[in-house]
Amino acid sequence: MFEITGTVKKVFEEQTFGSGFNKREFVLTIESGKFPQDIKFECVKDKVALVAALKPGAKAKVFFDLRGREWKESYFVNLNAWKIESLGGADGAPAVDEDGAPLPQEPGETIPDEDVPF
């Protein structure tokens, strides 16, 4: 298990394959050393919903696993995200857990007034 914090650069459309497998990818820009690094993550199957809350420019913390495989004597590595926490930024989207449910707000955060019917 790994985690990293950065700024959402790009969110790709969901891909669904003939086998029924689906995935959605996004890119996080990490401020690392002299040059920023753009790192692509993917969410697969039931974790695809986690990506819906991401907006370019927003800060996020991504929890992920490394996945490696061989295909025709070529080797591939995927960063498989399984939890994403929004840290605010472009849209101030609420943080979500690995099931896509909103996480409780941090103490001291205010909740915007909403129209209440009473």
C-alpha positions, 0 to 999 in steps of 0.5 A: 500500500502506498499513498501520495498527494498532488494536484489533479491534472487530467481525468479520463473517460471511463473505458469498458472492454468487451469482457465487461472489464471497466477502468477509469484513469486520472493524472496527478501532478506531484511536486517532487524535486526540481521538476513536477512529475505527472503520474497516471493512476487507474481505478478498476471495476467497482472503484471507478466511481471514486474518480467521478469527484475529481476535478482538474486543479483540485488537490487529492491524496491517492492510496494505491497498490502497484500491479505488474504483469508480463505480456509477450515478453514486455512488462507493465506496471499499473498504479491501482488506486483504491481510495481517494481523499479530496484535499480541496482546491479547484472545486472543494469537492468532499473527500470520499472513501473507497466506496465513494461515500463522503467522509466526515468533515475535518473539525472546524470546517463549516458547512455551507447554508442550504435551502431548508424547507422549514 
